[in-house]
């Protein structure tokens, strides 16, 4: 973010929401920036930082977030997935990507809370990711902060195209659909799940997500709860309407 004004609303939100969360004993990140053929879980003691981006200012490659891993939590996650028949593996070499350290450097700058990161499955099947969340439901009984690190809008061409003051009606239509899907108490849990599985039928879905990797962390978080969420962020980032939910 590096002082970019287009991200200020998001930075303010992350700083504002953190005190409202109980102090976690560990943090689990579902990252949009990691895909494997099966769910893969970091279980190193001290995972390195991965600068998994290009074309940014030099200071973007000098970011440090020296947080410890949590191998015990990683093994617990692995066992939950295995018990639910979901293929998974542990990886003690893989580092933490920017889906972890960018939000956490704002939320928990001291880097004092151990972290585990899990991958998406590279089929990008939405039902699979809801099932992953359901397998990890028992983690919610513990003092673990679970963050789906993605974006409700992720069309890079639209983000960086020549800006205008005109509203992006396609962006707004999809965001309204997503907010309704996740927060409307009048939608049954069964229908909510169906809507999320069939998300590509939503208005302008493929305009907002030409590729769905940034949406799927939400599916994992929904699967852990299987209920309505609270809308906690509804504003613009780089000129596009985006939102965040809390279960």
N, C-alpha and C positions, 0 to 999 in steps of 0.2 A: 504494500500500500504506500509506503515511503512518502507520506505527506500528500498523496494525490487527493485533490478535493472531491473527485468522483466517488471516493470510498468513505468519505467522512461520516455519512449517515450510518454506514455499517460499523465503523469503528466506534461511534458513539453508542450504538446498540450493544455491541459486545462488552464494552466497559460498563454499561448500565445494567445489563442482565446478570453479570457475574455475581454481584453481592446478593442477588435474589436466590441464588443457588446455594444449597447447603454445601459446606466445604467437603469435597470428595476425598476419599482415600486413594482413588486411582481414577484415571480417565481412559475411556475406550473411544477411539476415533474410527469411524467407518469412512474411508477416504475415497473420493471420486477419482483420485490420481493413481490408483493401483489396481490392476486387473490381473487375475491369475486363472488357471484352468480349474482350480478349486479354491475354496476359501483359505487364505493363507494368513497366518497370525504372527506378528513379530514377537519373539520371545528372548531377544538379546537383553543383557544387563544394561548395556550402554549403546543403544543404536546410534549411528552417526546421522548427521543431517544430509539429506539429498536435495541438491538444488535442481529440481526437475522442471526447469523452465529455461527459456532463452530470450535474448533480445531486451533484457532489462538493464537498468543502470548498475554500475559496479557494486553499489552498496547492497543490492539484492543478493549478491553472492558472498556477502560478508555477515549475513544474519547468523546469529548463534542462538541455540536453544538447548542447552546441555542437560536435558531431562533424562532421568533413568527409565529403563524399561521395567516391566513387572512380569517376570517369567512365571510366577505362581498364578497370576490372573490369566496369562496366556494359556497355560495348561488347562485351567478351569474352562475357558472358552472352547478350547479344542475338545474337551470331554463332552461338553454340552452339545456341540455340533455332531460329534460322533454318535452320541446316544440318540440323536434325532435322525440318524441316517444321512447326514450331510457330510460329504467328503471334505476333509480339511487337512492342513498340515501346518507345522510350526516352522518358523524361519528365524534362526538366531543371527543371521548375517545382514538381513535387509534393514535399511535405515528408515528414519522418519521423513516423509515427504512434506511438501508445503501445505497439504491438506490438514496436517497436524500443527506445524509450528507457526503458521501465519495466524490462525485464530487464537492459539494458546499464548502466543507472545503478547497479545493484547489482553487476554482474559486473565492469565496467570503468569505475569512476566518473570516471577522468581524461578520458574522451572523447577518447582519443588515437589510436584505431584507426579508420581510414576505413571507412565503411559504405555498403552498397547494400541497397536493399529491393526485393523484387518482389511483385507482386500475385498473388492468386488469379484464376482465370478464373470469371466470374460464372455460368457454367452449373453450377458446383459438382459437376462430374462427377469421380468419384474416379479413374477410369482416366486421364483427361486429366492429372491432377496427378501420377500416377505417371510418366507419359510425360515430363512436364516435368522431374522429377527425373532420369530416365534421360538426358535430353539434356544435363544439367549434371554428369554423372558425373566428367568430367575435372577439374572444380574440386577434387575431393578429392586430386588429386596436388599441389596447391599449399597454401601455408600460409594457407588461408582457413577461418575458423570459420563453419559453416553452421548456422543456428538456425531450426527450425520453431517459430514463435512463435504457439502456440494454446493449447488446453486439452483434456485428455482427457475432462473432464466440463464441459458448458457449458449447463446448464439454469438460467437466471437465476431463474426462479420458485422452483425448489428451493433454490438458493443462499440466497435471501433470505426464504424462508418461515419461519414460526415454528419455531425449532429445538427438537429433542427429543434425548434421549439414545439413542433407538432407532436401530439401524443401518439404513441405507438399502440394502436388499437388491437393489434394481434397479440402483442406482449400482454396488454391489460386483460384481454379476454381469457387467455390461458391462466393468468394469475388468479383471476376471479374464480375460475373453475377449480383451481387447486385449493384455494382458501375454502370454498364451499365444500369440497370433498373432504378436507381434513377437519373442519370445525363444525359442520352442520349437524346438530343433534337429531335432526329429523331424518337423516340418512342412516339406515340400519348398518350395523357392522359388516354384514354380508355384502350389502351393496357398495359400501365404502371400499371394501377390499376389491370387489369386481372393478370398480372405477379405477383404482390404482393399477390393477393388473392390465386394464385396457386403456391406460393413460393416453396412448397414441391416438385414441378416438376423440380426445378433448379438443376444443377449439384451438387451432393453430399450434398443435402440440409439436409438430416437427419444425415449425419455424422457431419456436422457443428452445427446442432441444433437437437439433439435427442429429445428435448422438446422445444417448440417454444416460451416460455415465454420471453426470452431475445431478440427476434426479434420483437415482437408485439408492443413495444413502438414506433418503427419506423413506423409502419402502422398508428398509431394514428397521428403522426407528418405529415406523408404524407397526410392523410385525411384533415388536417387543411389547407394544401397548394394546393393539387391537381395539382402539377406542378413539373418541374425538380428541383433538389437540386444541391448545390455546394459540391464537395468533399473537405472536410477540414482536414481530417486525413486519411492517408493511410500508415500504418507502422505496426510494430510488437509489440504485447503485450504478454509476457510470451512465446515468440518464435513463435506466430501465427499471421498471417496477419489479421488485423482488420481495420475497416474504420468507419468514422463518416461523417455525412452530415449536411448541413445548408440550411434551407429553409428561 
